[in-house]
Amino acid sequence: MSKDKAVILEVDSIGKMYWRTDPVSGKKNQFWPLKDVSFSMQKGCCIGLTGSNGAGKSTLLKIISGITTPTLGHVNVDGKIAPLLGLGAGFHEELTGKDNIFVYGALIGIKHQELKLQFDAIVDFAEIGAFIGNKVKNYSTGMKVRLAFSIVSSVRPDLILADEILAVGDESFRCRIMQRMLELKLNGTSILLVQHDTSIIETICDKVVKLEGGRLQSSY
């Protein structure tokens, strides 16, 4: 792939292989959740990553974020990544929302001072002010997603990886997330969004990458 200074992400011939054992024969077989996937992404762009369950979307996001390594190919990212790969993933359930702002922020590479400066804005956007001192284990799934997205979006990273964050929560907050995403794009943040709702993709995304069976089926 060409080196273009406007490119934030390059996914080059990515493949991921696991060994699986047949429960009957005991024989080990190769399983490729991803095979020969390539695409690039420009700064300030939003790509919708689609495909049926098991298509390889979550595996691809984990490779891009560095959680797992590819068997083949490589990924280049020009900037800071902020992953939102699970509903509340990265939060410590026994800590309060306040503590988790700093713990989760540090986990994804945000400086403590930056989080202190943005603390009030994070709490306000997440709309959990009355519960910020409560343990996260008592939060609903929607509250966890709101807090995680608020942390990530308040510090404006270079690339956000978001796995179905618009699938939970009430309609009003989903609209606020979409509006914040559009603002982030205008300010140069790129977003790779796993999303099944075509109306959301049409509203936010500049491009769609579709995976099926671990392979790139289409890009448009």
KOLZA-44976 format. One line per 10 residues: number of its first residue (from 1); their letters; for each residue x, y, z negated of N, C-alpha, C, CB. Coordinates in nm, 3 decimals, always signed. Glycine has a CB too. Layout:
<torses>
NUM	A	X,Y,Z,X,Y,Z,X,Y,Z,X,Y,Z; ... .
</torses>
This chain:
<torses>
1	MSKDKAVILE	+0.084,-0.120,+0.000,+0.000,+0.000,+0.000,+0.087,+0.125,+0.000,-0.095,+0.000,-0.122; +0.039,+0.231,+0.060,+0.116,+0.353,+0.069,+0.117,+0.426,-0.063,+0.062,+0.443,+0.177; +0.225,+0.500,-0.088,+0.239,+0.578,-0.209,+0.186,+0.719,-0.183,+0.386,+0.582,-0.258; +0.069,+0.746,-0.227,+0.006,+0.876,-0.209,-0.010,+0.939,-0.345,-0.132,+0.863,-0.135; +0.036,+1.065,-0.360,+0.030,+1.129,-0.491,-0.112,+1.149,-0.540,+0.102,+1.261,-0.487; -0.212,+1.141,-0.449,-0.351,+1.156,-0.489,-0.413,+1.026,-0.536,-0.432,+1.212,-0.374; -0.336,+0.917,-0.531,-0.388,+0.787,-0.570,-0.361,+0.761,-0.718,-0.326,+0.675,-0.484; -0.466,+0.729,-0.793,-0.453,+0.700,-0.936,-0.436,+0.551,-0.961,-0.575,+0.752,-1.011; -0.496,+0.468,-0.873,-0.495,+0.324,-0.895,-0.473,+0.249,-0.765,-0.626,+0.278,-0.961; -0.380,+0.154,-0.768,-0.358,+0.063,-0.656,-0.368,-0.081,-0.706,-0.220,+0.090,-0.589 .
11	VDSIGKMYWR	-0.460,-0.155,-0.650,-0.474,-0.298,-0.680,-0.427,-0.372,-0.555,-0.624,-0.336,-0.719; -0.318,-0.445,-0.568,-0.252,-0.502,-0.451,-0.247,-0.655,-0.458,-0.111,-0.446,-0.437; -0.333,-0.720,-0.381,-0.333,-0.867,-0.364,-0.340,-0.941,-0.498,-0.208,-0.910,-0.289; -0.428,-0.894,-0.586,-0.437,-0.952,-0.720,-0.503,-1.090,-0.717,-0.516,-0.858,-0.812; -0.441,-1.183,-0.788,-0.498,-1.315,-0.809,-0.477,-1.356,-0.953,-0.435,-1.418,-0.713; -0.575,-1.426,-1.009,-0.563,-1.476,-1.146,-0.605,-1.622,-1.149,-0.650,-1.392,-1.245; -0.517,-1.707,-1.205,-0.544,-1.850,-1.209,-0.538,-1.902,-1.352,-0.445,-1.926,-1.121; -0.635,-1.988,-1.385,-0.635,-2.060,-1.512,-0.640,-2.210,-1.482,-0.755,-2.016,-1.603; -0.588,-2.287,-1.576,-0.604,-2.433,-1.568,-0.727,-2.473,-1.648,-0.476,-2.506,-1.620; -0.811,-2.554,-1.587,-0.929,-2.606,-1.656,-0.924,-2.759,-1.655,-1.060,-2.555,-1.590 .
21	TDPVSGKKNQ	-0.963,-2.818,-1.768,-0.961,-2.963,-1.781,-1.100,-3.020,-1.759,-0.908,-3.004,-1.920; -1.110,-3.114,-1.667,-1.237,-3.181,-1.641,-1.278,-3.262,-1.765,-1.228,-3.273,-1.515; -1.398,-3.237,-1.821,-1.438,-3.305,-1.945,-1.456,-3.456,-1.929,-1.566,-3.246,-1.996; -1.475,-3.503,-1.807,-1.496,-3.647,-1.783,-1.364,-3.717,-1.753,-1.594,-3.669,-1.667; -1.292,-3.667,-1.652,-1.169,-3.734,-1.609,-1.046,-3.692,-1.689,-1.145,-3.707,-1.463; -1.054,-3.574,-1.751,-0.939,-3.522,-1.823,-0.835,-3.460,-1.731,-0.875,-3.630,-1.902; -0.865,-3.456,-1.601,-0.772,-3.401,-1.503,-0.774,-3.248,-1.507,-0.807,-3.451,-1.363; -0.656,-3.188,-1.495,-0.647,-3.042,-1.492,-0.662,-2.991,-1.350,-0.513,-2.995,-1.552; -0.743,-2.886,-1.336,-0.767,-2.826,-1.205,-0.744,-2.675,-1.213,-0.910,-2.856,-1.155; -0.702,-2.620,-1.101,-0.684,-2.475,-1.094,-0.820,-2.406,-1.078,-0.591,-2.437,-0.977 .
31	FWPLKDVSFS	-0.835,-2.295,-1.151,-0.954,-2.211,-1.137,-0.908,-2.068,-1.113,-1.048,-2.221,-1.263; -0.955,-2.009,-1.003,-0.916,-1.873,-0.965,-1.036,-1.779,-0.980,-0.861,-1.869,-0.819; -1.049,-1.708,-1.094,-1.157,-1.610,-1.106,-1.137,-1.489,-1.017,-1.169,-1.566,-1.250; -1.011,-1.467,-0.973,-0.980,-1.361,-0.877,-0.879,-1.414,-0.777,-0.926,-1.233,-0.949; -0.896,-1.374,-0.650,-0.801,-1.418,-0.549,-0.792,-1.314,-0.437,-0.842,-1.556,-0.492; -0.669,-1.261,-0.419,-0.637,-1.171,-0.308,-0.728,-1.048,-0.304,-0.647,-1.245,-0.177; -0.737,-0.977,-0.417,-0.820,-0.856,-0.426,-0.730,-0.733,-0.413,-0.900,-0.852,-0.560; -0.764,-0.646,-0.319,-0.687,-0.523,-0.296,-0.780,-0.405,-0.272,-0.590,-0.540,-0.177; -0.751,-0.294,-0.336,-0.817,-0.167,-0.305,-0.740,-0.056,-0.376,-0.968,-0.168,-0.348; -0.765,+0.067,-0.337,-0.702,+0.182,-0.402,-0.809,+0.282,-0.443,-0.597,+0.248,-0.309 .
41	MQKGCCIGLT	-0.769,+0.373,-0.530,-0.864,+0.469,-0.588,-0.796,+0.605,-0.602,-0.916,+0.419,-0.725; -0.861,+0.708,-0.553,-0.806,+0.842,-0.562,-0.843,+0.910,-0.694,-0.853,+0.926,-0.445; -0.763,+1.007,-0.731,-0.791,+1.084,-0.851,-0.922,+1.160,-0.836,-0.675,+1.182,-0.881; -1.001,+1.162,-0.944,-1.129,+1.231,-0.942,-1.239,+1.155,-0.871,-1.113,+1.363,-0.878; -1.216,+1.027,-0.846,-1.312,+0.943,-0.775,-1.380,+0.847,-0.872,-1.243,+0.863,-0.661; -1.504,+0.810,-0.843,-1.573,+0.707,-0.921,-1.607,+0.591,-0.828,-1.703,+0.765,-0.988; -1.560,+0.473,-0.865,-1.589,+0.352,-0.788,-1.683,+0.263,-0.868,-1.459,+0.276,-0.751; -1.789,+0.218,-0.803,-1.879,+0.122,-0.864,-1.832,-0.019,-0.830,-2.024,+0.144,-0.815; -1.805,-0.098,-0.933,-1.760,-0.236,-0.915,-1.880,-0.327,-0.937,-1.642,-0.272,-1.013; -1.924,-0.394,-0.831,-2.045,-0.474,-0.838,-2.016,-0.621,-0.804,-2.151,-0.418,-0.743 .
51	GSNGAGKSTL	-2.118,-0.703,-0.824,-2.106,-0.846,-0.796,-2.188,-0.924,-0.897,-1.959,-0.891,-0.798; -2.219,-1.047,-0.863,-2.299,-1.130,-0.952,-2.218,-1.171,-1.075,-2.351,-1.254,-0.878; -2.285,-1.229,-1.174,-2.216,-1.279,-1.293,-2.113,-1.384,-1.252,-2.317,-1.338,-1.395; -1.992,-1.371,-1.307,-1.885,-1.464,-1.272,-1.810,-1.427,-1.146,-1.941,-1.599,-1.256; -1.837,-1.308,-1.092,-1.770,-1.267,-0.967,-1.625,-1.228,-0.989,-1.845,-1.152,-0.905; -1.587,-1.199,-1.115,-1.449,-1.161,-1.144,-1.432,-1.017,-1.188,-1.365,-1.184,-1.024; -1.543,-0.946,-1.210,-1.536,-0.803,-1.243,-1.464,-0.778,-1.375,-1.677,-0.744,-1.249; -1.504,-0.848,-1.480,-1.443,-0.827,-1.611,-1.296,-0.868,-1.612,-1.520,-0.904,-1.718; -1.264,-0.976,-1.541,-1.125,-1.020,-1.531,-1.040,-0.913,-1.464,-1.115,-1.152,-1.453; -1.094,-0.852,-1.360,-1.021,-0.746,-1.290,-0.996,-0.627,-1.382,-1.098,-0.702,-1.165 .
61	LKIISGITTP	-1.097,-0.585,-1.458,-1.079,-0.472,-1.549,-0.974,-0.504,-1.655,-1.212,-0.436,-1.616; -0.972,-0.627,-1.704,-0.873,-0.666,-1.805,-0.732,-0.662,-1.747,-0.903,-0.806,-1.859; -0.717,-0.699,-1.620,-0.585,-0.693,-1.556,-0.542,-0.547,-1.538,-0.588,-0.765,-1.419; -0.633,-0.463,-1.491,-0.599,-0.322,-1.470,-0.561,-0.254,-1.602,-0.717,-0.248,-1.404; -0.632,-0.290,-1.710,-0.605,-0.227,-1.840,-0.481,-0.283,-1.908,-0.725,-0.245,-1.931; -0.429,-0.395,-1.857,-0.310,-0.455,-1.916,-0.338,-0.557,-2.024,-0.224,-0.349,-1.971; -0.466,-0.589,-2.047,-0.501,-0.688,-2.148,-0.452,-0.827,-2.107,-0.653,-0.690,-2.171; -0.462,-0.856,-1.978,-0.410,-0.982,-1.925,-0.327,-0.953,-1.801,-0.526,-1.081,-1.893; -0.241,-1.046,-1.765,-0.152,-1.025,-1.650,-0.201,-1.106,-1.531,-0.007,-1.064,-1.686; -0.179,-1.056,-1.410,-0.220,-1.132,-1.292,-0.124,-1.247,-1.263,-0.228,-1.040,-1.170 .
71	TLGHVNVDGK	-0.175,-1.351,-1.200,-0.091,-1.461,-1.155,-0.017,-1.421,-1.027,-0.174,-1.588,-1.131; -0.087,-1.347,-0.942,-0.030,-1.298,-0.817,-0.062,-1.149,-0.802,-0.085,-1.378,-0.695; +0.021,-1.079,-0.725,-0.005,-0.939,-0.696,+0.035,-0.847,-0.810,-0.150,-0.919,-0.664; +0.003,-0.719,-0.793,+0.037,-0.622,-0.897,-0.060,-0.504,-0.895,+0.180,-0.573,-0.880; -0.060,-0.430,-1.006,-0.143,-0.311,-1.022,-0.055,-0.194,-1.057,-0.252,-0.333,-1.132; -0.077,-0.080,-0.992,-0.008,+0.044,-1.025,-0.111,+0.147,-1.071,+0.073,+0.097,-0.904; -0.087,+0.208,-1.187,-0.175,+0.312,-1.239,-0.091,+0.436,-1.266,-0.248,+0.266,-1.369; -0.130,+0.548,-1.208,-0.057,+0.673,-1.224,-0.128,+0.760,-1.327,-0.043,+0.748,-1.088; -0.111,+0.727,-1.456,-0.176,+0.806,-1.560,-0.220,+0.721,-1.677,-0.294,+0.880,-1.503; -0.294,+0.786,-1.767,-0.341,+0.721,-1.890,-0.476,+0.653,-1.867,-0.353,+0.824,-2.004 .
81	IAPLLGLGAG	-0.484,+0.525,-1.909,-0.607,+0.448,-1.895,-0.684,+0.449,-2.027,-0.577,+0.302,-1.852; -0.816,+0.464,-2.018,-0.903,+0.451,-2.135,-1.005,+0.342,-2.104,-0.973,+0.588,-2.170; -0.989,+0.222,-2.163,-1.080,+0.112,-2.132,-1.202,+0.108,-2.224,-1.007,-0.019,-2.141; -1.318,+0.086,-2.164,-1.442,+0.059,-2.238,-1.493,-0.075,-2.187,-1.551,+0.176,-2.217; -1.433,-0.183,-2.239,-1.454,-0.314,-2.179,-1.548,-0.404,-2.257,-1.323,-0.383,-2.165; -1.601,-0.357,-2.366,-1.696,-0.438,-2.442,-1.783,-0.348,-2.525,-1.623,-0.539,-2.531; -1.896,-0.399,-2.567,-1.990,-0.320,-2.646,-1.938,-0.310,-2.789,-2.132,-0.381,-2.642; -1.856,-0.207,-2.813,-1.797,-0.190,-2.945,-1.663,-0.258,-2.961,-1.891,-0.242,-3.049; -1.609,-0.314,-2.853,-1.479,-0.379,-2.860,-1.373,-0.279,-2.902,-1.441,-0.444,-2.725; -1.285,-0.320,-2.994,-1.180,-0.232,-3.042,-1.214,-0.165,-3.173,-1.152,-0.127,-2.940 .
91	FHEELTGKDN	-1.340,-0.167,-3.213,-1.380,-0.112,-3.342,-1.355,-0.214,-3.453,-1.528,-0.070,-3.340; -1.320,-0.162,-3.571,-1.307,-0.245,-3.690,-1.439,-0.237,-3.767,-1.186,-0.200,-3.779; -1.507,-0.348,-3.776,-1.642,-0.350,-3.831,-1.649,-0.304,-3.976,-1.698,-0.489,-3.821; -1.544,-0.325,-4.053,-1.546,-0.289,-4.195,-1.506,-0.144,-4.220,-1.455,-0.381,-4.272; -1.463,-0.074,-4.116,-1.427,+0.067,-4.131,-1.546,+0.155,-4.094,-1.305,+0.101,-4.043; -1.543,+0.279,-4.141,-1.649,+0.373,-4.109,-1.634,+0.425,-3.966,-1.648,+0.491,-4.208; -1.739,+0.490,-3.919,-1.731,+0.552,-3.787,-1.619,+0.654,-3.781,-1.863,+0.617,-3.752; -1.604,+0.731,-3.889,-1.498,+0.832,-3.894,-1.361,+0.768,-3.880,-1.505,+0.912,-4.025; -1.336,+0.663,-3.958,-1.206,+0.596,-3.951,-1.183,+0.534,-3.813,-1.197,+0.487,-4.059; -1.290,+0.481,-3.754,-1.276,+0.417,-3.624,-1.244,+0.514,-3.512,-1.401,+0.342,-3.591 .
101	IFVYGALIGI	-1.283,+0.639,-3.528,-1.246,+0.738,-3.427,-1.094,+0.744,-3.413,-1.302,+0.879,-3.464; -1.025,+0.741,-3.527,-0.879,+0.750,-3.525,-0.813,+0.616,-3.491,-0.828,+0.800,-3.659; -0.870,+0.506,-3.542,-0.813,+0.374,-3.514,-0.832,+0.338,-3.367,-0.878,+0.267,-3.605; -0.954,+0.355,-3.317,-0.983,+0.322,-3.178,-0.907,+0.415,-3.084,-1.134,+0.330,-3.150; -0.903,+0.544,-3.121,-0.830,+0.640,-3.039,-0.683,+0.604,-3.027,-0.844,+0.779,-3.096; -0.622,+0.565,-3.141,-0.481,+0.525,-3.139,-0.461,+0.400,-3.055,-0.431,+0.500,-3.282; -0.558,+0.309,-3.060,-0.550,+0.184,-2.985,-0.542,+0.208,-2.835,-0.671,+0.096,-3.017; -0.611,+0.312,-2.788,-0.609,+0.341,-2.644,-0.512,+0.454,-2.609,-0.749,+0.376,-2.596; -0.427,+0.490,-2.707,-0.317,+0.581,-2.677,-0.344,+0.729,-2.694,-0.276,+0.559,-2.541; -0.447,+0.765,-2.772,-0.477,+0.906,-2.796,-0.407,+0.951,-2.924,-0.631,+0.930,-2.806 .
111	KHQELKLQFD	-0.341,+1.065,-2.918,-0.266,+1.114,-3.033,-0.360,+1.157,-3.147,-0.177,+1.231,-2.992; -0.313,+1.137,-3.271,-0.393,+1.167,-3.389,-0.435,+1.314,-3.392,-0.314,+1.134,-3.516; -0.343,+1.403,-3.359,-0.374,+1.546,-3.362,-0.482,+1.582,-3.260,-0.249,+1.629,-3.336; -0.476,+1.518,-3.145,-0.576,+1.543,-3.042,-0.714,+1.498,-3.089,-0.538,+1.471,-2.911; -0.718,+1.385,-3.158,-0.845,+1.335,-3.211,-0.900,+1.427,-3.320,-0.828,+1.193,-3.266; -0.810,+1.481,-3.403,-0.853,+1.575,-3.507,-0.917,+1.699,-3.445,-0.734,+1.616,-3.596; -0.856,+1.749,-3.339,-0.908,+1.868,-3.272,-1.045,+1.842,-3.209,-0.810,+1.917,-3.167; -1.065,+1.720,-3.161,-1.188,+1.686,-3.091,-1.291,+1.616,-3.181,-1.157,+1.597,-2.973; -1.261,+1.601,-3.309,-1.345,+1.520,-3.398,-1.491,+1.565,-3.397,-1.290,+1.525,-3.540; -1.516,+1.693,-3.420,-1.655,+1.743,-3.426,-1.727,+1.722,-3.294,-1.657,+1.891,-3.464 .
121	AIVDFAEIGA	-1.656,+1.745,-3.183,-1.717,+1.728,-3.051,-1.751,+1.581,-3.026,-1.624,+1.780,-2.941; -1.665,+1.491,-3.073,-1.689,+1.347,-3.057,-1.815,+1.306,-3.132,-1.569,+1.265,-3.107; -1.826,+1.349,-3.257,-1.942,+1.314,-3.340,-2.069,+1.374,-3.284,-1.920,+1.360,-3.486; -2.062,+1.499,-3.240,-2.181,+1.567,-3.187,-2.232,+1.498,-3.060,-2.149,+1.714,-3.157; -2.140,+1.464,-2.970,-2.183,+1.402,-2.844,-2.242,+1.264,-2.869,-2.066,+1.393,-2.746; -2.184,+1.190,-2.964,-2.232,+1.055,-2.993,-2.365,+1.055,-3.068,-2.128,+0.979,-3.074; -2.402,+1.170,-3.125,-2.528,+1.185,-3.198,-2.539,+1.087,-3.314,-2.646,+1.165,-3.103; -2.429,+1.073,-3.390,-2.432,+0.984,-3.506,-2.381,+1.055,-3.631,-2.347,+0.857,-3.479; -2.400,+1.188,-3.634,-2.348,+1.266,-3.745,-2.390,+1.216,-3.882,-2.390,+1.407,-3.730; -2.517,+1.175,-3.895,-2.568,+1.129,-4.024,-2.511,+0.994,-4.065,-2.720,+1.121,-4.020 .
131	FIGNKVKNYS	-2.449,+0.923,-3.970,-2.401,+0.787,-3.997,-2.250,+0.774,-3.983,-2.469,+0.689,-3.903; -2.180,+0.885,-3.962,-2.037,+0.878,-3.935,-1.958,+0.822,-4.053,-1.984,+1.016,-3.899; -2.014,+0.831,-4.174,-1.948,+0.776,-4.292,-1.987,+0.633,-4.323,-1.978,+0.861,-4.410; -2.076,+0.575,-4.241,-2.118,+0.436,-4.261,-2.024,+0.339,-4.190,-2.262,+0.416,-4.211; -2.020,+0.216,-4.238,-1.938,+0.114,-4.172,-1.997,+0.080,-4.036,-1.928,-0.013,-4.260; -1.909,+0.057,-3.940,-1.952,+0.031,-3.803,-2.032,-0.100,-3.793,-1.831,+0.025,-3.711; -2.011,-0.192,-3.886,-2.086,-0.318,-3.881,-2.236,-0.294,-3.897,-2.038,-0.413,-3.990; -2.273,-0.177,-3.949,-2.414,-0.144,-3.965,-2.469,-0.060,-3.849,-2.434,-0.070,-4.095; -2.386,-0.034,-3.749,-2.430,+0.041,-3.632,-2.503,-0.051,-3.534,-2.309,+0.109,-3.562; -2.596,+0.005,-3.461,-2.657,-0.068,-3.351,-2.558,-0.074,-3.235,-2.792,-0.002,-3.307 .
141	TGMKVRLAFS	-2.586,-0.161,-3.138,-2.500,-0.169,-3.019,-2.495,-0.036,-2.947,-2.551,-0.279,-2.924; -2.610,+0.030,-2.937,-2.615,+0.160,-2.870,-2.529,+0.264,-2.940,-2.756,+0.208,-2.863; -2.528,+0.263,-3.073,-2.446,+0.358,-3.148,-2.297,+0.334,-3.123,-2.477,+0.348,-3.299; -2.259,+0.207,-3.117,-2.118,+0.174,-3.091,-2.075,+0.222,-2.953,-2.095,+0.022,-3.104; -2.161,+0.199,-2.855,-2.129,+0.242,-2.719,-2.120,+0.394,-2.712,-2.234,+0.191,-2.619; -2.213,+0.463,-2.777,-2.211,+0.610,-2.776,-2.083,+0.663,-2.838,-2.333,+0.666,-2.852; -2.041,+0.603,-2.949,-1.920,+0.649,-3.016,-1.796,+0.620,-2.932,-1.907,+0.583,-3.154; -1.788,+0.500,-2.876,-1.672,+0.465,-2.794,-1.661,+0.556,-2.672,-1.681,+0.318,-2.749; -1.773,+0.577,-2.604,-1.769,+0.664,-2.485,-1.735,+0.807,-2.523,-1.903,+0.659,-2.411; -1.788,+0.852,-2.636,-1.761,+0.989,-2.680,-1.613,+1.009,-2.710,-1.844,+1.022,-2.803 .
151	IVSSVRPDLI	-1.550,+0.910,-2.774,-1.406,+0.917,-2.803,-1.327,+0.927,-2.673,-1.360,+0.794,-2.885; -1.355,+0.836,-2.582,-1.281,+0.828,-2.457,-1.299,+0.954,-2.372,-1.324,+0.706,-2.377; -1.423,+0.998,-2.358,-1.452,+1.108,-2.266,-1.412,+1.244,-2.321,-1.598,+1.110,-2.232; -1.401,+1.257,-2.453,-1.370,+1.387,-2.512,-1.227,+1.430,-2.486,-1.396,+1.384,-2.660; -1.138,+1.333,-2.463,-0.997,+1.367,-2.442,-0.956,+1.359,-2.295,-0.909,+1.274,-2.524; -1.052,+1.334,-2.208,-1.033,+1.340,-2.063,-0.910,+1.262,-2.015,-1.021,+1.484,-2.020; -0.916,+1.130,-2.018,-0.804,+1.048,-1.968,-0.798,+1.054,-1.815,-0.819,+0.902,-2.014; -0.694,+0.995,-1.759,-0.680,+0.994,-1.613,-0.772,+0.892,-1.548,-0.535,+0.965,-1.575; -0.791,+0.777,-1.615,-0.873,+0.670,-1.559,-0.954,+0.603,-1.669,-0.785,+0.566,-1.486; -1.086,+0.599,-1.652,-1.175,+0.529,-1.743,-1.220,+0.399,-1.678,-1.298,+0.617,-1.782 .
161	LADEILAVGD	-1.207,+0.289,-1.751,-1.259,+0.159,-1.707,-1.381,+0.129,-1.792,-1.150,+0.045,-1.720; -1.498,+0.122,-1.731,-1.623,+0.110,-1.806,-1.702,-0.012,-1.760,-1.708,+0.237,-1.791; -1.726,-0.104,-1.853,-1.796,-0.228,-1.822,-1.938,-0.223,-1.876,-1.720,-0.351,-1.880; -2.033,-0.190,-1.789,-2.176,-0.191,-1.822,-2.212,-0.104,-1.943,-2.221,-0.333,-1.848; -2.150,+0.012,-1.957,-2.181,+0.096,-2.072,-2.318,+0.162,-2.059,-2.074,+0.202,-2.090; -2.373,+0.164,-1.937,-2.505,+0.224,-1.917,-2.617,+0.122,-1.927,-2.510,+0.293,-1.781; -2.583,+0.001,-1.970,-2.684,-0.105,-1.981,-2.753,-0.104,-2.116,-2.620,-0.240,-1.957; -2.704,-0.023,-2.210,-2.764,-0.018,-2.344,-2.796,+0.126,-2.380,-2.668,-0.080,-2.450; -2.872,+0.142,-2.487,-2.905,+0.276,-2.534,-3.032,+0.330,-2.469,-2.791,+0.370,-2.507; -3.076,+0.445,-2.519,-3.200,+0.503,-2.467,-3.173,+0.583,-2.340,-3.266,+0.592,-2.573 .
171	ESFRCRIMQR	-3.280,+0.613,-2.269,-3.270,+0.680,-2.140,-3.205,+0.817,-2.150,-3.407,+0.693,-2.078; -3.237,+0.891,-2.256,-3.183,+1.026,-2.269,-3.031,+1.024,-2.284,-3.245,+1.097,-2.390; -2.979,+0.926,-2.360,-2.833,+0.922,-2.375,-2.766,+0.870,-2.249,-2.795,+0.836,-2.495; -2.830,+0.778,-2.178,-2.774,+0.733,-2.050,-2.760,+0.851,-1.954,-2.861,+0.623,-1.987; -2.858,+0.940,-1.957,-2.850,+1.059,-1.871,-2.734,+1.148,-1.914,-2.982,+1.138,-1.877; -2.710,+1.159,-2.044,-2.598,+1.240,-2.094,-2.464,+1.179,-2.055,-2.607,+1.254,-2.247; -2.455,+1.045,-2.059,-2.332,+0.978,-2.017,-2.307,+1.004,-1.869,-2.340,+0.827,-2.044; -2.411,+0.993,-1.788,-2.396,+1.017,-1.645,-2.352,+1.159,-1.617,-2.527,+0.987,-1.572; -2.411,+1.255,-1.689,-2.373,+1.395,-1.671,-2.228,+1.417,-1.712,-2.465,+1.486,-1.752; -2.186,+1.355,-1.823,-2.047,+1.368,-1.867,-1.952,+1.306,-1.764,-2.027,+1.300,-2.006 .
181	MLELKLNGTS	-1.992,+1.193,-1.706,-1.908,+1.131,-1.603,-1.890,+1.223,-1.482,-1.970,+0.998,-1.558; -1.997,+1.289,-1.442,-1.987,+1.381,-1.329,-1.894,+1.498,-1.363,-2.127,+1.434,-1.290; -1.900,+1.546,-1.486,-1.811,+1.653,-1.530,-1.666,+1.607,-1.532,-1.852,+1.703,-1.670; -1.644,+1.484,-1.580,-1.509,+1.429,-1.583,-1.451,+1.418,-1.442,-1.509,+1.291,-1.650; -1.533,+1.373,-1.348,-1.488,+1.363,-1.209,-1.444,+1.499,-1.156,-1.600,+1.306,-1.120; -1.523,+1.601,-1.184,-1.490,+1.735,-1.135,-1.358,+1.785,-1.193,-1.602,+1.833,-1.170; -1.323,+1.734,-1.312,-1.198,+1.775,-1.377,-1.083,+1.679,-1.348,-1.220,+1.785,-1.526; -1.104,+1.586,-1.253,-0.994,+1.502,-1.208,-0.984,+1.363,-1.267,-0.871,+1.570,-1.233; -1.074,+1.328,-1.361,-1.072,+1.193,-1.417,-1.135,+1.094,-1.319,-1.147,+1.189,-1.553; -1.072,+0.979,-1.304,-1.126,+0.873,-1.219,-1.200,+0.772,-1.306,-1.013,+0.804,-1.138 .
191	ILLVQHDTSI	-1.303,+0.709,-1.250,-1.385,+0.615,-1.326,-1.408,+0.490,-1.243,-1.520,+0.680,-1.367; -1.375,+0.375,-1.301,-1.407,+0.246,-1.240,-1.518,+0.185,-1.323,-1.280,+0.150,-1.233; -1.637,+0.179,-1.265,-1.759,+0.149,-1.339,-1.822,+0.018,-1.293,-1.859,+0.263,-1.324; -1.827,-0.081,-1.383,-1.903,-0.202,-1.355,-2.050,-0.172,-1.383,-1.853,-0.324,-1.442; -2.132,-0.187,-1.281,-2.272,-0.147,-1.294,-2.358,-0.222,-1.193,-2.287,+0.006,-1.274; -2.473,-0.271,-1.239,-2.565,-0.343,-1.151,-2.677,-0.255,-1.097,-2.624,-0.461,-1.224; -2.706,-0.146,-1.166,-2.816,-0.058,-1.128,-2.775,+0.026,-1.006,-2.858,+0.034,-1.247; -2.836,+0.000,-0.892,-2.798,+0.070,-0.769,-2.828,+0.219,-0.774,-2.868,+0.008,-0.651; -2.932,+0.259,-0.849,-2.965,+0.401,-0.857,-2.855,+0.478,-0.930,-3.099,+0.421,-0.928; -2.795,+0.415,-1.032,-2.684,+0.478,-1.105,-2.562,+0.488,-1.015,-2.650,+0.400,-1.233 .
201	IETICDKVVK	-2.535,+0.382,-0.941,-2.421,+0.381,-0.849,-2.436,+0.492,-0.744,-2.408,+0.244,-0.779; -2.557,+0.507,-0.691,-2.581,+0.610,-0.589,-2.564,+0.750,-0.647,-2.721,+0.595,-0.531; -2.594,+0.767,-0.776,-2.585,+0.899,-0.839,-2.441,+0.937,-0.872,-2.668,+0.902,-0.966; -2.363,+0.842,-0.921,-2.230,+0.873,-0.975,-2.116,+0.838,-0.880,-2.211,+0.800,-1.104; -2.127,+0.724,-0.813,-2.011,+0.666,-0.746,-1.988,+0.721,-0.605,-2.027,+0.516,-0.738; -1.860,+0.734,-0.571,-1.819,+0.777,-0.437,-1.795,+0.658,-0.345,-1.694,+0.863,-0.445; -1.774,+0.542,-0.406,-1.737,+0.423,-0.330,-1.784,+0.300,-0.409,-1.583,+0.418,-0.304; -1.809,+0.191,-0.338,-1.849,+0.066,-0.402,-1.753,-0.045,-0.360,-1.996,+0.029,-0.365; -1.707,-0.121,-0.458,-1.626,-0.241,-0.433,-1.706,-0.360,-0.484,-1.484,-0.232,-0.502; -1.735,-0.455,-0.396,-1.816,-0.570,-0.434,-1.733,-0.697,-0.435,-1.935,-0.586,-0.338 .
211	LEGGRLQSSY	-1.739,-0.767,-0.549,-1.671,-0.896,-0.563,-1.773,-1.009,-0.562,-1.587,-0.900,-0.692; -1.736,-1.119,-0.501,-1.816,-1.241,-0.508,-1.721,-1.360,-0.507,-1.918,-1.250,-0.390; -1.739,-1.449,-0.603,-1.654,-1.567,-0.610,-1.508,-1.534,-0.629,-1.670,-1.648,-0.487; -1.480,-1.420,-0.693,-1.342,-1.381,-0.718,-1.272,-1.313,-0.603,-1.266,-1.499,-0.756; -1.343,-1.293,-0.493,-1.283,-1.229,-0.376,-1.354,-1.097,-0.344,-1.290,-1.323,-0.255; -1.280,-1.009,-0.278,-1.338,-0.882,-0.233,-1.429,-0.910,-0.115,-1.226,-0.780,-0.195; -1.560,-0.892,-0.138,-1.656,-0.918,-0.031,-1.674,-0.798,+0.059,-1.789,-0.960,-0.090; -1.680,-0.678,-0.003,-1.696,-0.557,+0.076,-1.650,-0.436,-0.002,-1.842,-0.540,+0.119; -1.617,-0.331,+0.071,-1.577,-0.204,+0.012,-1.630,-0.094,+0.102,-1.420,-0.194,-0.005; -1.714,-0.007,+0.045,-1.778,+0.096,+0.129,-1.808,+0.221,+0.049,-1.907,+0.042,+0.192 .
</torses>
